[in-house]
Amino acid sequence: MAKNIQSLERAAAMLRLLAGGERRLGLSDIASAVGLAKGTAHGILRTLQAEGFVEQDAASGRYQLGAELLRLGNSYLDIHELRARALVWTDDLARSSGESVHLGVVHQRGVLIVHHVFRPDDSRQVLEVGAMQPLHSTALGKVLSAYDPVARGQAVENERPALTARTITAVAEFEAVLELTRERGWAVDVEETWEGVAAVAAPVHDRRRMPVGAIAVTGAVERVCPSGEVRPELVAAVRDCARAVSREIGAGRF
């Protein structure tokens, strides 16, 4: 019979400890509770912290569960279920807006497109399901980074290449964009990823108000932003669609 890996058992014990009782625990408390020397406990905690499973409060030095566990906890919501719940609403959005619609989720260090509704005209289009989009420049990526702490960390800590002359690459400017996105509830990409292309996106939340995806309308910049600003009716339509899908997966009215 294969033996259990002791270091993983100890790490699991620490996570269970942090999940119950007090919200934050010090190193001595954790080491004592799981029966380890402080040095050994600190090494495991440091590894968990590096992976995002544990966070350390800068002021007190105490540990708590990290944002990455929130993502894993949301894994019960299968991507296929999210797509299935969004089918009718995204079809309606494409029809009413006259533009392409994308449904994306955070995956690795980018946005994975899990559903794509073609623009309802006779133009030749390429199915983008399975494609990856960057977090820092797309409307989908900005929305997900604004509401998902893990996505934000990936976008801030990793390289943000200039894809066009309009791409935001500076950390401070990018953080300001995320703050604005949270304030108004939607994000825009005007030729920051592809020349001549603009998009507007809004977040999809589950019953715990956790972000599980985002929906975007994408089209030629002259149609999406004819006067230099995104058309207000497009913003309203995208937000209404995202709210409807959120309700489909259990979120309350908001």
Secondary structure, 3 states (H helix, E strand, C coil): CCCCCHHHHHHHHHHHHHHCCCCCECHHHHHHHHCCCHHHHHHHHHHHHHCCCEEECCCCCCEEECHHHHHHHHHHCCHHHHHHHHHHHHHHHHHHHCCEEEEEEEECCEEEEEEEECCCCCCCCCCCCCCEEECCCCHHHHHHHHHCHHHHHHHHHCCCCCCCCCCCCCHHHHHHHHHHHHHHCCEEEECCCCCCEEEEEEEEECCCCCEEEEEEEEEEHHHHCCCCCCCHHHHHHHHHHHHHHHHHCCCCCC
